[in-house]
């Protein structure tokens, strides 16, 4: 026995009585000591050992005490040791070593000693002396920048007061290393040092981090591939790229996790092309120094497989011929398990599962099984389990803390008593996203089957997002100067909840109504006010949208030099003004045919225009009033997946606006322009189409087309100066002379605001605008953030359009072209904000030079 010590204690009456011994030994993997001894030794004339280690003796435990504790309960330590009063143990023997092992396994102790305080008549008194592991005081980091330290503080969730163990230290080191490896620092090293604080019994953990240099991939070598080229396979490694100048958006950092994911994508691509047995035989990392590595991937392609036959079993409701038609696969087609699964379970409304599930067969399943493989051909048997039809029993709604249940429930396409339908679940998900009240990324639909009674409960979980908006903006309106705008939009307003103060956020909310207030002004020179309200479910039973809007515009013309010549303190004088007061009533409803995505809406608008010493349209009409009564009908279809960042679907609308044909019933000759235009008459046709499709990942292609035509009822009045088209710039109404007299503002990036259009006889841009326009747009969009609190995406565009003053000059292919890039940010409180830079390639009317580059700022969702 090594390191063995024997202590004796002498009594004055019984010289030679052995009173103590100490045993010190080592446990596996630890530096603990096991000892038995007295706390007091006394000089004596003779010392004789009590025990002979060759002949252990049995003792009865009389007392067990604990010393050295700071935070731990002594009674708990005794309980953990397993040493109990009255137990008999052999000394030396396994009881002591087992006791210490149990206490060390507890994980909070750094050292344990067991000592005796007294031995008498076969009885022993024991003391357990422990040394506790230090508790965590705080965590610090060395070798990092301030921002990196703050990031790690958020990642390393070590609670103050926690016991510091080797496992805690090791796991934290691994977490820190992984954090930097995910950023491309493959050679990161982390060292941990405990800095003790003996006064508190605590310690500071300091991690010294050496990130090293970022490791780049200088070469990817793929060998063994014959059917598919290196370039194609490297493109499938989406996030693992070689160090090349053109890899701007996919840096060539080596990140083990994403590399493993990319290898799976590479093999998935092989299998998608019929190489069912393709595998990565091996891959290796070649060290190119501290900052670079090379990757070698050896592929075993295997043979390319084809379908030899496809059969069905278990299908009783639908014939094999019908199922084959939907599946769309035939003998000789390339074997593609991914495509096969999509055709069975993946295409809403166009797959085999929809055929069954849209008819209530919730428990339907179809499992393709490879029944035979002969050389390069595979026989597939699709085994169907049709099950029973399921009826919807209950609708469970969670998460709508602001929007009332009835507002959500009325938008659902799945109602109790109806048969279960997979397609209707998908349509409902889209409908909930289009409401604008919930985060589209967090809408969850969970069917809960009840096979016992053939019913299903459907649970919808949503998460409210801010939907109200505030518009605070300013713009420069030519010599008018700065124009400020304040707008408030409450998208989930509630008239019914006005008396209920608990729903005021900040106004009564929850019923899906919309209240909008907008004010735009530059002192007395230009002012416009608008107030609108809409109820999407008039009466609460059918999706009939009712709305009313009030508008007032005041526009005054002053001498631009008046600001310099008028006496100080005097008021600005005006020599002409324009007033417009209007009210609009609208009514619309969803249609059921050809599908429920169709909406037919109507509106009746009453407008009064008053000109006071202002020939705004340069038609000899500077004083008087004009009245405009218009009836509008709009047929639209919208299948967009989301409004802020659509990734699929389309939006198409055709609008027709008519005024009564007054000239048909009036005299042939008009006394003057005021008499001629007192009753405004025209008919206007507008076509708008947008289409979105995901190209790859989150990259989206958007294509749009817009057209507008203004017509007259005859030659008595001719083309109306009202209701015309203004083209150019950002498309904001608050630019230049602003939108007046029922004008439509159409943006055309790369050209000046309101600058694209016909010229009057003097060569100036016609104030009223054109009578026909068209515009075409193609955009590539990529999101930076899809967070509903701040949706941000970048875009590049090709755009073209033009505006004509007569149909004689109209040529749909004579367009003003532009290209550029921009960004959009959507915040619930402020709506959609945008900035674009566009380059106009063509000359506009009256100009001898091309338009060139221009910046444009936009506010709100631009329709055209």
C-alpha positions in Angstrom: 0.0 0.0 0.0 1.6 3.3 -1.1 1.5 6.6 0.6 0.2 4.9 3.8 0.5 6.8 7.0 -0.3 5.6 10.6 -0.8 8.1 13.4 -1.1 7.0 17.0 -2.5 8.7 20.0 -1.3 7.9 23.6 -3.3 8.0 26.7 -1.7 8.7 30.2 -3.4 5.7 31.7 -3.0 3.1 28.9 0.3 3.5 27.3 0.6 1.8 23.9 -3.2 1.9 23.0 -3.4 2.6 19.3 -6.0 5.3 18.7 -5.6 6.3 14.9 -4.6 5.4 11.4 -4.7 7.2 8.1 -5.2 5.7 4.7 -4.2 7.6 1.6 -4.8 6.2 -1.9 -5.7 7.3 -5.4 -8.9 6.7 -7.3 -8.9 6.2 -11.1 -8.8 9.5 -13.0 -8.8 11.7 -9.8 -6.3 13.1 -7.3 -8.5 12.4 -4.2 -7.0 11.1 -1.1 -8.7 8.6 1.2 -7.5 8.9 4.8 -8.5 7.9 8.3 -6.7 9.8 11.1 -7.1 11.8 14.2 -7.4 15.4 14.3 -5.0 15.6 17.3 -1.8 13.7 17.8 0.1 13.8 21.1 3.7 12.9 21.8 4.1 9.6 23.5 6.8 7.4 24.6 5.7 4.6 22.4 3.4 4.3 19.3 1.8 1.1 18.2 -0.5 0.8 15.2 -4.1 0.0 16.0 -4.6 -1.9 12.7 -2.6 -4.2 10.7 -3.5 -3.6 7.0 -3.0 -7.2 6.4 -5.7 -8.0 8.9 -8.6 -5.5 8.5 -11.0 -5.1 11.5 -14.7 -4.3 11.7 -15.9 -1.1 13.4 -19.4 0.3 14.1 -20.0 3.9 13.0 -20.9 6.0 16.0 -20.9 9.5 14.3 -20.4 11.0 10.8 -19.7 14.7 10.6 -18.9 17.0 7.6 -16.4 19.9 7.4 -15.3 22.2 4.6 -18.7 23.1 3.2 -19.5 26.5 1.8 -22.7 26.1 -0.2 -23.7 22.5 0.3 -25.8 21.0 3.0 -23.8 18.8 5.4 -26.7 16.4 5.9 -27.0 15.9 2.2 -23.3 15.1 1.9 -23.7 12.5 4.6 -26.6 11.0 2.8 -24.7 10.9 -0.5 -21.7 9.2 1.2 -23.8 6.3 2.2 -22.1 6.1 5.6 -24.8 5.8 8.3 -24.6 5.6 12.1 -24.9 2.1 13.3 -23.5 0.6 10.1 -20.5 -1.8 10.5 -17.6 -1.3 8.1 -14.3 -3.0 7.7 -11.2 -0.7 8.0 -9.4 -0.8 5.7 -12.1 -2.0 3.3 -14.2 -1.0 0.2 -16.8 1.0 2.1 -14.6 4.1 2.4 -13.4 4.1 -1.2 -17.0 3.5 -2.5 -18.2 6.4 -0.3 -15.7 8.8 -1.8 -16.4 7.6 -5.4 -20.2 8.3 -4.8 -19.4 11.8 -3.5 -17.1 12.6 -6.4 -19.6 11.4 -8.9 -22.0 14.0 -7.5 -20.1 16.5 -9.6 -19.8 19.4 -7.3 -16.8 18.4 -5.3 -13.1 18.9 -6.1 -11.7 16.8 -3.3 -12.8 14.5 -0.5 -11.0 13.1 2.6 -12.5 10.8 5.3 -10.8 11.1 8.7 -11.5 9.5 12.0 -11.8 11.5 15.1 -12.0 8.7 17.6 -11.7 4.9 17.9 -12.8 3.0 21.0 -13.9 -0.5 21.8 -14.7 -1.5 18.2 -16.4 1.8 17.4 -15.3 4.6 15.2 -16.2 8.3 14.8 -15.8 9.7 11.2 -15.4 13.2 9.7 -15.8 13.8 6.0 -13.7 16.8 4.9 -14.7 18.1 1.4 -13.5 20.8 -0.9 -16.2 22.2 -3.2 -15.8 23.1 -6.8 -15.8 26.9 -7.4 -19.1 28.5 -8.4 -19.3 30.7 -11.5 -19.0 34.5 -10.9 -18.8 35.6 -14.5 -17.6 34.7 -18.0 -15.1 36.8 -19.9 -13.5 36.6 -23.3 -10.1 37.6 -24.6 -8.7 38.0 -28.1 -12.0 39.3 -29.6 -13.5 42.6 -30.7 -16.2 44.2 -28.6 -19.0 43.2 -31.0 -17.8 39.5 -31.0 -17.6 39.5 -27.2 -21.2 40.8 -27.0 -22.4 38.1 -29.5 -20.7 35.3 -27.5 -22.3 36.7 -24.3 -25.7 36.1 -25.9 -24.7 32.6 -27.1 -22.9 31.3 -23.9 -25.8 30.9 -21.5 -23.9 30.1 -18.3 -25.8 31.1 -15.2 -24.0 32.9 -12.4 -23.6 30.6 -9.4 -23.4 27.4 -11.5 -20.8 24.9 -10.4 -17.8 24.9 -12.7 -17.1 21.4 -13.9 -14.8 20.1 -16.6 -17.9 19.2 -18.7 -19.2 22.8 -18.5 -15.8 24.1 -19.6 -15.5 21.6 -22.5 -19.0 22.2 -23.8 -18.5 26.0 -23.7 -15.2 25.7 -25.6 -16.9 23.5 -28.3 -19.8 26.1 -28.6 -17.4 29.0 -29.1 -15.4 27.0 -31.6 -18.5 26.0 -33.6 -19.7 29.6 -33.6 -16.5 30.8 -35.4 -16.3 27.7 -37.6 -19.7 28.5 -38.9 -18.2 31.9 -39.9 -15.4 30.3 -41.8 -12.7 30.3 -39.0 -11.9 26.6 -39.3 -8.7 26.8 -37.2 -10.2 28.5 -34.1 -8.7 27.5 -30.8 -10.2 28.2 -27.4 -8.4 28.0 -24.0 -10.1 28.3 -20.7 -8.7 29.6 -17.4 -10.3 29.8 -14.0 -9.5 32.9 -12.0 -10.5 32.0 -8.4 -12.0 34.5 -5.9 -11.3 32.8 -2.6 -13.3 35.4 -0.6 -16.5 34.4 -2.3 -15.7 30.8 -3.1 -16.4 31.7 -6.7 -14.3 32.0 -9.9 -14.3 33.9 -13.2 -14.1 31.7 -16.4 -12.0 33.4 -19.0 -11.9 32.0 -22.6 -9.0 33.1 -24.7 -10.1 32.8 -28.4 -7.7 32.6 -31.3 -9.8 32.7 -34.4 -7.0 32.4 -36.8 -7.6 33.3 -40.4 -10.7 32.5 -42.4 -10.3 29.3 -44.4 -11.2 29.7 -48.0 -11.8 26.9 -50.5 -9.2 27.3 -53.3 -10.3 24.3 -55.3 -13.0 21.7 -55.5 -12.0 18.5 -57.4 -14.7 16.1 -58.3 -13.7 12.7 -59.7 -15.6 9.7 -60.9 -18.3 11.7 -62.6 -19.0 10.9 -66.2 -22.7 11.6 -66.7 -22.9 15.0 -65.1 -20.2 17.7 -65.6 -18.0 19.2 -62.9 -19.5 22.7 -63.5 -23.1 21.4 -63.0 -22.2 19.5 -59.8 -20.3 22.5 -58.4 -23.4 24.6 -58.9 -25.3 22.1 -56.7 -22.9 22.8 -53.9 -25.0 25.9 -53.1 -22.9 27.2 -50.1 -19.6 25.5 -50.8 -17.9 27.4 -53.5 -14.4 27.8 -54.8 -12.6 31.1 -54.3 -13.5 32.9 -57.5 -14.1 36.6 -58.3 -17.7 36.1 -59.5 -18.8 34.4 -56.3 -19.9 37.7 -54.7 -23.0 36.5 -52.9 -21.7 33.0 -52.1 -18.3 33.4 -50.4 -15.9 30.5 -50.4 -15.8 29.9 -46.7 -15.4 26.3 -45.5 -18.1 25.5 -43.1 -18.3 21.8 -42.2 -22.1 21.8 -41.5 -23.1 23.5 -44.8 -20.5 21.3 -46.7 -22.3 18.2 -45.3 -25.7 19.6 -46.4 -24.3 20.4 -49.9 -23.1 16.8 -50.3 -26.6 15.6 -49.6 -27.9 18.0 -52.2 -25.4 16.8 -54.8 -26.5 13.2 -54.3 -30.1 14.2 -54.4 -29.5 15.8 -57.8 -28.0 12.6 -59.1 -31.0 10.6 -57.9 -33.4 13.2 -59.4 -31.7 12.4 -62.7 -32.2 8.6 -62.5 -29.0 7.7 -60.7 -30.6 5.9 -57.9 -27.4 4.2 -56.6 -25.2 7.3 -56.7 -23.0 7.8 -53.6 -20.0 9.8 -52.5 -17.4 7.1 -52.3 -15.1 9.3 -50.2 -14.3 13.0 -49.7 -11.2 14.5 -48.2 -9.9 17.9 -47.2 -6.5 18.9 -48.5 -4.6 21.5 -46.3 -3.5 24.4 -48.4 -2.0 26.4 -45.6 -3.6 28.4 -42.7 -6.0 30.2 -45.0 -7.0 27.8 -47.6 -8.0 24.2 -48.2 -8.9 22.0 -51.2 -11.8 19.5 -51.4 -11.7 16.2 -53.2 -15.0 14.4 -53.8 -15.0 10.9 -55.3 -18.4 9.9 -56.8 -19.7 6.5 -57.7 -22.5 7.3 -60.1 -23.9 3.8 -60.7 -26.3 3.1 -63.6 -29.1 5.4 -64.8 -32.5 3.9 -64.1 -35.8 4.1 -66.0 -39.4 3.2 -65.3 -40.4 -0.1 -66.8 -43.9 -0.4 -65.4 -46.1 1.4 -62.8 -49.0 -0.5 -61.3 -51.6 0.3 -58.6 -53.1 -1.7 -55.9 -55.9 -0.9 -53.4 -57.6 1.7 -55.6 -61.3 1.1 -55.6 -62.7 4.6 -55.9 -60.7 5.7 -58.9 -59.6 3.6 -61.9 -56.0 2.9 -62.8 -56.3 4.8 -66.0 -57.5 7.9 -64.1 -54.6 7.6 -61.6 -52.1 7.2 -64.4 -53.4 10.3 -66.1 -52.8 12.4 -62.9 -49.4 10.8 -62.2 -48.2 11.6 -65.7 -45.4 9.1 -65.9 -44.9 6.4 -68.5 -42.6 3.5 -69.3 -39.2 4.7 -70.4 -39.3 7.9 -68.3 -36.2 8.6 -66.1 -36.6 7.2 -62.6 -37.0 10.1 -60.2 -38.2 9.3 -56.7 -38.5 13.0 -55.8 -40.8 13.8 -58.8 -42.8 10.6 -58.1 -43.4 11.7 -54.5 -44.5 15.2 -55.7 -47.0 13.7 -58.2 -48.4 11.6 -55.4 -48.3 13.9 -52.4 -46.9 17.3 -53.4 -48.9 19.4 -55.9 -52.0 20.9 -54.3 -55.0 20.2 -56.6 -52.8 18.3 -59.2 -51.5 15.3 -57.3 -53.0 11.9 -56.5 -53.5 12.7 -52.8 -55.6 15.8 -53.7 -57.9 13.6 -55.8 -58.7 11.7 -52.6 -58.2 14.2 -49.9 -60.3 16.9 -51.6 -63.2 14.4 -51.4 -62.8 13.9 -47.7 -60.4 10.9 -47.7 -58.1 12.3 -45.0 -56.7 8.8 -44.1 -55.6 8.2 -47.7 -52.0 7.0 -48.2 -50.1 5.9 -51.3 -46.7 4.2 -50.9 -44.5 3.5 -54.0 -42.6 0.3 -53.7 -39.8 -1.0 -56.0 -41.0 -4.5 -56.8 -38.3 -5.4 -59.4 -35.0 -4.0 -60.6 -33.7 -5.5 -63.8 -30.5 -4.0 -65.2 -31.5 -0.3 -65.7 -35.2 -0.7 -65.3 -37.5 -0.5 -62.3 -41.0 -1.7 -61.7 -43.0 0.4 -59.3 -46.1 -0.7 -57.4 -48.1 2.1 -55.8 -50.0 0.7 -52.8 -53.0 2.7 -51.9 -55.0 2.8 -48.7 -58.1 4.8 -49.3 -59.6 4.8 -45.9 -62.9 6.5 -45.0 -64.2 10.0 -45.6 -63.7 12.4 -42.8 -66.1 15.3 -41.9 -64.9 18.4 -40.2 -66.1 18.5 -36.6 -64.6 21.5 -34.9 -62.5 24.5 -35.8 -59.9 25.4 -33.1 -58.4 28.9 -33.3 -55.2 30.0 -31.4 -53.1 33.1 -31.3 -55.5 35.9 -32.5 -55.1 38.1 -29.5 -56.3 41.3 -31.3 -58.5 40.1 -34.2 -61.8 38.7 -33.1 -62.7 35.1 -33.7 -65.5 35.8 -36.0 -63.3 37.9 -38.3 -60.9 35.0 -38.7 -63.5 32.3 -38.9 -65.4 34.0 -41.7 -62.3 33.8 -43.9 -61.9 30.1 -43.6 -62.7 27.7 -46.4 -63.1 24.8 -44.1 -66.3 24.8 -42.1 -67.8 22.3 -39.6 -70.0 19.7 -41.4 -68.0 19.9 -44.7 -65.9 17.1 -46.0 -62.2 17.4 -45.4 -60.3 19.0 -48.3 -56.5 19.3 -48.7 -56.8 22.1 -51.3 -59.1 24.1 -49.1 -56.6 23.9 -46.3 -54.0 25.4 -48.6 -56.4 28.1 -49.8 -57.3 29.0 -46.2 -53.6 29.4 -45.4 -53.3 31.8 -48.3 -56.4 33.7 -47.2 -55.2 34.1 -43.7 -51.9 35.5 -45.0 -53.7 38.0 -47.3 -55.7 39.4 -44.4 -52.5 41.3 -43.4 -53.1 40.8 -39.7 -50.9 37.7 -39.1 -47.3 36.7 -39.8 -47.5 34.6 -43.0 -44.4 32.6 -42.0 -46.0 31.5 -38.7 -49.5 30.4 -39.8 -49.8 26.7 -38.8 -52.6 24.3 -39.7 -53.0 21.1 -37.8 -55.7 18.5 -38.7 -56.5 16.4 -35.7 -58.2 13.1 -36.9 -60.8 11.3 -34.9 -60.8 7.9 -36.6 -63.3 6.4 -34.1 -66.2 8.6 -35.4 -64.8 9.5 -38.9 -64.3 13.3 -38.1 -61.4 15.7 -38.0 -60.8 18.8 -35.9 -58.7 21.5 -37.6 -56.5 23.7 -35.5 -55.4 27.0 -36.8 -52.5 28.8 -35.0 -51.7 32.4 -36.0 -49.5 35.1 -34.7 -50.6 38.7 -34.8 -48.4 41.3 -36.4 -48.7 45.1 -36.4 -51.0 46.1 -39.3 -51.7 49.8 -38.6 -49.5 52.3 -40.5 -48.4 55.8 -40.2 -47.0 57.9 -43.0 -44.7 60.8 -42.2 -43.0 62.1 -45.3 -41.9 65.1 -47.2 -41.1 66.0 -50.8 -40.0 68.9 -52.9 -42.8 70.1 -55.2 -41.0 72.3 -57.6 -41.4 76.0 -56.9 -44.1 75.2 -54.4 -41.3 74.1 -52.1 -41.5 71.5 -49.3 -44.7 69.5 -48.9 -45.3 67.4 -45.8 -47.6 64.4 -45.5 -49.2 62.8 -42.5 -51.2 59.6 -43.0 -52.8 57.2 -40.6 -54.2 53.8 -41.7 -55.9 51.5 -39.2 -56.3 48.2 -41.0 -58.1 46.3 -38.2 -60.6 48.9 -37.0 -63.8 48.3 -35.2 -66.9 50.5 -35.1 -68.6 48.1 -32.8 -65.8 48.2 -30.2 -65.8 52.0 -29.8 -67.4 51.7 -26.3 -65.0 48.9 -25.3 -61.9 50.7 -24.1 -59.9 47.5 -23.8 -59.8 47.1 -27.6 -58.3 50.5 -28.2 -54.8 49.9 -29.7 -54.7 53.0 -30.0 -58.2 53.0 -31.6 -60.9 50.3 -31.3 -59.7 47.2 -33.2 -60.4 43.6 -34.0 -63.3 43.7 -36.6 -61.2 43.9 -39.8 -62.6 47.3 -40.9 -60.3 49.9 -42.4 -60.1 53.5 -41.4 -57.7 55.9 -43.2 -56.9 59.5 -42.7 -54.4 61.5 -44.8 -53.3 65.1 -44.9 -50.8 66.7 -47.2 -50.0 70.4 -47.3 -47.6 73.2 -48.0 -49.1 76.0 -46.0 -52.0 77.6 -47.9 -50.6 76.9 -51.4 -51.4 73.2 -51.6 -53.6 71.1 -49.3 -55.3 67.8 -49.7 -57.4 65.9 -47.2 -58.9 62.4 -47.4 -60.9 60.2 -45.1 -62.1 56.7 -45.9 -63.8 53.8 -44.2 -64.5 50.3 -45.5 -66.3 47.2 -44.1 -65.2 43.9 -45.8 -68.2 41.9 -44.6 -71.3 44.2 -44.9 -73.9 42.6 -42.6 -71.5 40.1 -41.3 -72.8 37.1 -43.3 -71.3 37.5 -46.8 -68.0 38.9 -48.2 -69.5 42.1 -49.4 -67.1 45.1 -49.2 -68.7 48.5 -48.6 -66.6 51.6 -48.5 -67.0 55.4 -48.4 -64.3 58.0 -49.0 -64.3 61.8 -48.7 -61.6 64.0 -50.4 -60.8 67.7 -50.7 -58.0 69.3 -52.6 -56.9 73.0 -52.7 -54.2 74.2 -55.1 -53.3 77.8 -55.4 -50.9 79.5 -57.9 -48.7 82.4 -56.8 -46.0 84.5 -58.4 -42.7 82.6 -57.7 -41.0 86.0 -57.3 -43.6 87.2 -54.8 -41.5 85.7 -52.0 -38.7 88.1 -52.8 -40.8 91.3 -53.6 -43.6 91.3 -51.0 -43.0 93.3 -47.8 -41.8 91.5 -44.8 -44.6 90.1 -42.7 -47.2 90.4 -45.4 -49.3 87.4 -46.6 -48.5 85.5 -49.7 -50.9 86.5 -52.6 -52.4 84.1 -55.1 -53.6 84.8 -58.6 -55.3 81.5 -59.4 -56.7 78.4 -57.6 -58.1 75.0 -58.1 -60.6 73.2 -55.8 -61.8 69.6 -55.8 -64.4 68.1 -53.5 -65.5 64.5 -53.8 -67.2 61.6 -52.3 -67.0 57.9 -53.4 -69.2 55.0 -52.5 -68.0 51.5 -53.3 -69.5 48.0 -53.1 -67.7 44.7 -54.0 -68.1 41.0 -53.5 -66.2 37.8 -54.1 -67.5 35.6 -56.8 -67.9 31.8 -56.8 -67.4 31.3 -60.5 -65.1 30.6 -62.2 -63.4 30.4 -58.7 -63.5 32.2 -55.4 -60.4 34.3 -56.2 -62.5 36.5 -58.5 -63.8 39.8 -57.1 -66.3 42.1 -58.8 -66.5 45.7 -57.4 -68.4 48.8 -58.3 -68.1 52.4 -57.2 -70.0 55.7 -57.6 -68.0 58.9 -57.4 -69.2 62.4 -57.3 -66.6 65.2 -57.9 -66.8 68.9 -58.1 -63.9 70.9 -59.7 -63.7 74.6 -59.3 -61.3 76.8 -61.2 -60.7 80.4 -60.1 -58.6 82.4 -62.5 -56.5 79.4 -63.4 -56.4 77.9 -66.8 -54.7 74.8 -65.5 -55.4 72.6 -68.6 -54.6 75.4 -71.1 -57.9 74.9 -72.8 -59.3 78.4 -72.4 -61.2 77.4 -69.2 -60.0 79.4 -66.2 -63.2 80.2 -64.2 -66.2 78.0 -63.3 -67.3 74.7 -62.0 -67.2 71.2 -63.5 -69.1 68.2 -62.2 -67.9 64.7 -62.6 -70.2 61.7 -61.9 -68.4 58.4 -62.6 -69.4 54.8 -62.3 -66.6 52.2 -62.1 -66.7 48.5 -62.5 -63.6 46.4 -61.7 -63.2 42.6 -62.2 -60.1 41.2 -60.6 -58.5 37.9 -59.7 -55.7 37.7 -57.0 -53.8 34.5 -56.1 -50.7 36.1 -54.6 -49.2 34.2 -51.7 -48.2 37.3 -49.8 -48.5 41.1 -50.2 -45.2 42.2 -48.8 -43.0 39.7 -50.7 -45.0 37.5 -53.1 -43.2 34.3 -54.2 -46.0 33.0 -56.4 -49.4 33.6 -57.9 -50.8 36.4 -60.0 -53.0 39.5 -59.8 -55.1 40.6 -62.8 -57.7 43.4 -62.9 -59.7 45.1 -65.6 -61.4 48.3 -64.7 -63.9 50.4 -66.7 -65.0 53.9 -65.7 -68.0 55.7 -67.3 -69.6 59.1 -67.0 -73.0 59.8 -68.4 -72.9 60.7 -72.1 -74.1 64.3 -71.6 -73.2 65.5 -75.0 -75.6 63.1 -76.7 -78.5 65.1 -75.1 -77.0 68.6 -75.2 -77.0 71.2 -78.0 -74.5 70.9 -80.7 -72.6 74.2 -80.1 -71.2 75.2 -76.7 -70.9 78.9 -75.9 -67.4 78.6 -74.4 -65.0 76.1 -72.8 -66.7 76.5 -69.4 -70.0 75.4 -70.8 -68.3 72.6 -72.8 -66.6 71.1 -69.8 -69.2 71.9 -67.1 -70.4 68.3 -67.2 -67.3 66.0 -67.5 -67.7 63.1 -69.7 -65.4 60.2 -70.8 -65.0 56.5 -70.5 -61.7 55.0 -69.3 -60.3 51.5 -69.4 -57.5 50.2 -67.2 -55.7 46.8 -67.4 -53.2 45.7 -64.8 -51.5 42.3 -64.5 -48.8 41.0 -62.2 -47.2 37.5 -62.1 -44.7 36.1 -59.6 -42.7 32.9 -59.7 -39.8 31.5 -57.5 -36.8 30.8 -59.7 -34.6 29.2 -57.1 -34.5 29.4 -53.3 -35.8 32.9 -52.4 -35.1 34.5 -55.7 -38.3 35.7 -57.3 -39.1 36.8 -60.8 -41.9 39.4 -61.2 -43.4 40.4 -64.5 -46.0 43.2 -64.9 -48.0 44.8 -67.6 -50.2 47.9 -67.4 -52.4 49.7 -69.9 -54.8 52.6 -69.9 -57.2 54.1 -72.5 -59.3 57.2 -72.2 -62.1 57.7 -74.7 -64.9 60.1 -75.6 -68.5 59.7 -76.6 -68.2 61.7 -79.8 -66.7 64.8 -81.4 -68.9 67.3 -79.7 -66.8 67.5 -76.6 -63.8 65.4 -77.8 -61.2 64.1 -75.4 -61.8 65.2 -71.8 -59.0 67.2 -70.1 -60.0 65.3 -66.9 -59.1 61.7 -66.0 -55.8 61.6 -68.0 -52.6 59.7 -67.5 -49.4 61.1 -66.0 -46.3 59.0 -66.6 -42.7 59.2 -65.3 -40.6 59.0 -62.2 -41.5 57.4 -59.0 -45.2 57.3 -59.5 -46.0 59.3 -56.4 -48.9 61.7 -56.6 -47.0 64.2 -54.4 -44.6 65.3 -57.1 -44.5 68.3 -59.3 -48.0 69.7 -59.7 -49.5 66.7 -57.9 -52.5 64.6 -59.0 -55.4 66.8 -60.0 -58.7 66.3 -61.8 -59.0 62.5 -61.5 -55.5 61.9 -63.0 -53.8 58.5 -62.8 -50.1 58.7 -61.8 -47.9 56.0 -63.4 -44.3 55.6 -62.5 -41.5 55.0 -65.0 -38.1 54.8 -63.4 -35.1 56.3 -65.1 -37.2 59.3 -66.2 -38.3 62.5 -64.5 -41.5 62.8 -62.5 -44.4 63.5 -64.9 -42.0 64.0 -67.8 -43.1 61.3 -70.2 -46.1 62.4 -72.2 -47.5 64.5 -75.0 -46.5 68.1 -75.7 -48.8 71.1 -76.3 -48.5 73.4 -79.4 -45.9 75.5 -77.5 -43.6 72.5 -77.0 -44.4 72.2 -73.3 -45.6 69.0 -71.6 -49.3 68.9 -71.8 -50.6 69.7 -68.3 -53.5 67.3 -68.4 -51.5 64.3 -69.5 -52.0 61.6 -72.1 -55.1 59.7 -73.3 -53.4 56.3 -73.7 -50.4 54.7 -72.0 -48.7 51.3 -71.6 -46.0 50.0 -69.3 -44.1 46.7 -69.0 -41.9 45.7 -66.1 -39.6 42.7 -65.2 -38.0 42.5 -61.8 -35.7 40.1 -60.0 -36.2 40.2 -56.2 -34.2 38.7 -53.4 -35.1 39.1 -49.7 -32.6 40.3 -47.1 -35.1 39.8 -44.3 -38.6 38.3 -44.2 -39.2 39.3 -40.6 -42.7 40.8 -40.5 -41.4 43.7 -38.3 -39.0 44.7 -41.2 -39.4 42.9 -44.5 -36.4 44.0 -46.7 -35.7 42.9 -50.3 -33.4 44.0 -53.1 -34.4 44.2 -56.7 -33.1 44.8 -60.2 -35.5 45.8 -63.1 -36.0 46.3 -66.8 -38.8 48.7 -67.5 -40.5 50.4 -70.5 -43.5 52.6 -71.1 -44.9 55.6 -72.9 -47.8 58.1 -72.9 -49.5 59.4 -75.9 -51.8 62.4 -76.5 -53.9 60.8 -79.3 -54.7 57.4 -80.6 -53.2 58.5 -84.0 -49.8 58.5 -82.4 -50.2 55.4 -80.2 -47.7 52.7 -80.8 -47.4 50.0 -78.1 -43.9 49.1 -79.2 -42.6 52.7 -79.0 -41.6 52.6 -75.4 -39.1 54.6 -73.2 -36.7 51.9 -71.8 -34.9 51.9 -68.5 -32.9 49.5 -66.2 -31.7 49.8 -62.7 -31.7 48.4 -59.1 -33.4 49.3 -55.9 -34.5 48.2 -52.4 -37.7 48.0 -50.5 -38.4 47.9 -46.8 -41.8 47.2 -45.3 -42.4 48.2 -41.6 -45.9 47.8 -40.2 -45.9 51.3 -38.7 -44.8 53.1 -42.0 -45.8 50.8 -44.8 -43.6 50.1 -47.8 -40.6 52.5 -48.4 -38.4 52.2 -51.5 -35.4 53.7 -53.3 -34.5 53.0 -56.9 -31.8 54.0 -59.3 -32.8 53.8 -62.9 -31.1 54.6 -66.1 -33.3 55.9 -69.0 -31.9 54.8 -72.3 -34.2 57.0 -74.5 -35.0 60.6 -75.2 -38.3 61.9 -73.9 -40.5 64.2 -76.0 -38.9 67.6 -76.5 -35.5 66.5 -75.4 -32.4 65.9 -77.5 -30.5 63.8 -75.0 -31.3 60.5 -73.3 -32.7 60.7 -69.8 -29.7 59.0 -68.0 -29.5 58.0 -64.4 -31.9 59.1 -61.7 -32.8 58.2 -58.1 -36.5 57.7 -57.1 -38.1 57.4 -53.7 -41.4 55.7 -53.2 -43.9 55.4 -50.4 -46.6 52.8 -50.2 -47.5 49.9 -52.5 -47.3 51.0 -56.1 -50.1 49.6 -58.2 -48.7 50.8 -61.5 
